[in-house]
Amino acid sequence: MLSDVPAAFSLGFFFLPPVAVDMVLGVLSALLIARLLNRTGLSRFFWHPPLALFGLAVLMSSLFGMFLRP
């Protein structure tokens, strides 16, 4: 049903679309994954680490969007 989909999330006086919440969660989880990869030394296998971080952020944002929202 269309009435079940939230139109916006309120954060005090700010109203955020659901996609913005997914993007924030995706970027935060990508930063956490990148930090874990740096700590274990696995990030040395990436040709361009900032591009890999961007790809992780896009991937995690899309996963949050698919599984958190109905």
Contacts in CASP RR format, 6 or more apart in sequence:
PFRMAT RR
TARGET T0000
AUTHOR 0000-0000-0000
METHOD contacts of the structure
MODEL  1
MLSDVPAAFSLGFFFLPPVAVDMVLGVLSALLIARLLNRTGLSRFFWHPP
LALFGLAVLMSSLFGMFLRP
4 70 0 8 1.000
5 18 0 8 1.000
5 69 0 8 1.000
5 70 0 8 1.000
6 18 0 8 1.000
8 15 0 8 1.000
8 16 0 8 1.000
8 17 0 8 1.000
8 18 0 8 1.000
9 15 0 8 1.000
9 16 0 8 1.000
9 17 0 8 1.000
9 18 0 8 1.000
9 21 0 8 1.000
10 16 0 8 1.000
18 65 0 8 1.000
18 69 0 8 1.000
19 65 0 8 1.000
22 61 0 8 1.000
22 62 0 8 1.000
22 64 0 8 1.000
22 65 0 8 1.000
22 68 0 8 1.000
22 69 0 8 1.000
23 57 0 8 1.000
23 61 0 8 1.000
25 60 0 8 1.000
25 61 0 8 1.000
25 64 0 8 1.000
25 68 0 8 1.000
26 57 0 8 1.000
26 60 0 8 1.000
26 61 0 8 1.000
26 63 0 8 1.000
26 64 0 8 1.000
27 57 0 8 1.000
27 60 0 8 1.000
27 61 0 8 1.000
29 60 0 8 1.000
29 64 0 8 1.000
30 53 0 8 1.000
30 55 0 8 1.000
30 56 0 8 1.000
30 57 0 8 1.000
30 59 0 8 1.000
30 60 0 8 1.000
31 53 0 8 1.000
33 56 0 8 1.000
33 60 0 8 1.000
34 43 0 8 1.000
34 49 0 8 1.000
34 52 0 8 1.000
34 53 0 8 1.000
34 56 0 8 1.000
37 43 0 8 1.000
43 49 0 8 1.000
43 52 0 8 1.000
46 52 0 8 1.000
END
